[in-house]
């Protein structure tokens, strides 16, 4: 595989997450975005299908012009040094740090989570997904971040 000189270079220090099928890197040219690339080269068929389902869903949501407050906005494909990647909004906390996944919070610092607030926020996320007809089979704690905000309670954002 030859890589275009214009390809976005993804290096290990930029790696911010690992999912079932993809790796997530902070975009080296725009710190408000991240790039997700398939974790296996060559990719397995199930990986390609999962990504295609997600891209189809995002295309439908963009056509409907939804409110993106609880879903990371999709910005399109990009060529990278690790193959084609997909660019998404990078969710950050009020302090500018990359928001941690709910899985990280539950594993590392569960005592820091207000259980009642978490339950309320997850119910709001459910209503949001139903309202915008977002259908997914990947709604897991590792696929959502717990975004801390300045003048509002934290909220889950599916990414």
C-alpha positions as CSV (number, residue, x, y, z in Angstrom):
1,X,0.0,0.0,0.0
2,X,1.4,3.4,-1.0
3,X,0.5,6.3,1.2
4,X,-0.1,9.7,-0.2
5,X,2.1,12.5,1.2
6,X,-1.1,14.3,2.1
7,X,-2.3,11.4,4.3
8,X,-2.8,12.2,7.9
9,X,-0.1,10.6,10.0
10,X,-1.4,8.7,13.0
11,X,1.2,7.9,15.6
12,X,0.9,6.0,18.9
13,X,1.0,9.0,21.2
14,X,-2.2,10.3,19.6
15,X,-4.1,7.0,20.4
16,X,-6.9,7.8,22.7
17,X,-9.1,4.8,22.6
18,X,-9.6,1.2,21.4
19,X,-13.0,-0.2,20.4
20,X,-14.1,-3.6,19.2
21,X,-13.3,-2.9,15.6
22,X,-11.4,0.4,15.5
23,X,-8.7,2.5,17.1
24,X,-9.4,6.2,17.9
25,X,-6.7,8.8,17.5
26,X,-6.7,12.5,18.3
27,X,-6.6,14.3,14.9
28,X,-3.0,15.7,14.6
29,X,-4.2,18.7,12.6
30,X,-7.4,19.6,14.5
31,X,-7.6,18.9,18.2
32,X,-11.4,19.3,18.1
33,X,-11.7,16.1,16.1
34,X,-10.6,12.5,16.3
35,X,-10.0,9.8,13.6
36,X,-11.2,6.2,13.9
37,X,-9.4,3.6,11.8
38,X,-9.9,-0.2,11.6
39,X,-7.8,-2.0,14.1
40,X,-6.9,-4.9,11.8
41,X,-5.1,-4.8,8.5
42,X,-6.5,-6.3,6.4
43,X,-9.9,-5.8,7.9
44,X,-12.3,-8.6,8.6
45,X,-15.6,-8.6,6.9
46,X,-17.5,-8.1,10.2
47,X,-15.4,-5.0,10.8
48,X,-16.3,-3.5,7.4
49,X,-20.0,-4.3,7.9
50,X,-20.1,-2.6,11.3
51,X,-18.4,0.5,10.1
52,X,-20.6,0.7,7.0
53,X,-23.8,0.3,9.2
54,X,-22.5,3.2,11.3
55,X,-21.7,5.4,8.3
56,X,-25.2,4.7,6.8
57,X,-26.8,5.7,10.1
58,X,-24.7,8.9,10.3
59,X,-25.7,9.8,6.7
60,X,-29.4,9.5,7.6
61,X,-29.0,11.5,10.7
62,X,-27.2,14.3,8.8
63,X,-30.0,14.4,6.2
64,X,-32.5,14.9,9.1
65,X,-30.3,17.6,10.6
66,X,-30.6,16.3,14.1
67,X,-29.4,18.0,17.3
68,X,-25.9,16.6,17.9
69,X,-25.8,17.3,21.7
70,X,-25.6,13.6,22.7
71,X,-23.9,12.2,19.7
72,X,-20.5,12.9,18.3
73,X,-20.8,14.6,14.9
74,X,-19.4,12.8,11.9
75,X,-17.2,14.9,9.5
76,X,-16.4,12.4,6.8
77,X,-13.6,10.1,5.6
78,X,-9.9,10.9,5.5
79,X,-6.8,9.2,4.2
80,X,-4.3,8.3,6.9
81,X,-1.1,6.4,7.3
82,X,-3.2,3.5,8.7
83,X,-5.7,3.3,5.9
84,X,-9.0,5.1,5.5
85,X,-10.2,6.8,8.6
86,X,-13.5,8.4,9.7
87,X,-13.4,11.9,11.3
88,X,-15.6,12.6,14.3
89,X,-16.1,15.4,16.8
90,X,-13.7,14.8,19.8
91,X,-15.7,15.2,23.0
92,X,-13.9,17.2,25.6
93,X,-14.6,18.1,29.2
94,X,-14.9,21.6,30.6
95,X,-11.2,21.6,31.4
96,X,-10.2,20.8,27.8
97,X,-9.3,17.2,28.5
98,X,-10.6,14.4,26.3
99,X,-13.8,13.1,27.9
100,X,-13.3,9.6,29.5
101,X,-15.5,6.8,28.5
102,X,-18.2,5.7,30.9
103,X,-16.4,2.3,31.0
104,X,-13.3,4.1,32.3
105,X,-15.3,6.0,35.0
106,X,-17.0,2.8,36.1
107,X,-13.8,0.8,36.3
108,X,-11.4,3.4,37.7
109,X,-13.4,5.9,39.8
110,X,-16.9,4.6,40.3
111,X,-17.1,6.5,43.6
112,X,-16.8,9.8,41.7
113,X,-20.1,9.1,39.8
114,X,-23.3,10.3,41.2
115,X,-25.5,7.2,40.6
116,X,-28.8,9.1,40.6
117,X,-27.4,11.7,38.1
118,X,-26.0,8.9,36.0
119,X,-29.3,7.1,35.8
120,X,-31.1,10.4,34.9
121,X,-28.6,11.1,32.2
122,X,-28.8,7.6,30.7
123,X,-32.6,8.0,30.6
124,X,-32.1,11.3,28.8
125,X,-29.8,9.6,26.3
126,X,-32.4,6.9,25.7
127,X,-35.1,9.5,25.0
128,X,-32.7,11.4,22.7
129,X,-31.9,8.2,20.7
130,X,-35.5,7.3,20.5
131,X,-36.5,10.9,19.5
132,X,-34.0,11.0,16.7
133,X,-34.5,7.3,15.7
134,X,-30.9,6.4,16.3
135,X,-30.8,2.6,16.1
136,X,-27.7,0.9,17.3
137,X,-26.4,-2.4,18.6
138,X,-23.3,-0.9,20.1
139,X,-24.6,1.2,23.0
140,X,-22.0,0.1,25.5
141,X,-20.2,2.0,28.3
142,X,-17.0,1.9,26.2
143,X,-18.8,3.6,23.3
144,X,-20.0,6.6,25.2
145,X,-18.1,9.3,27.1
146,X,-19.2,11.0,30.3
147,X,-18.7,14.7,29.4
148,X,-18.2,17.0,32.4
149,X,-19.6,20.5,31.7
150,X,-19.3,23.9,33.4
151,X,-22.8,25.0,34.1
152,X,-24.7,21.7,33.7
153,X,-24.5,18.2,35.0
154,X,-22.3,15.7,33.2
155,X,-23.9,14.0,30.2
156,X,-23.3,10.8,28.2
157,X,-22.3,11.3,24.6
158,X,-22.3,8.3,22.3
159,X,-19.3,8.2,20.1
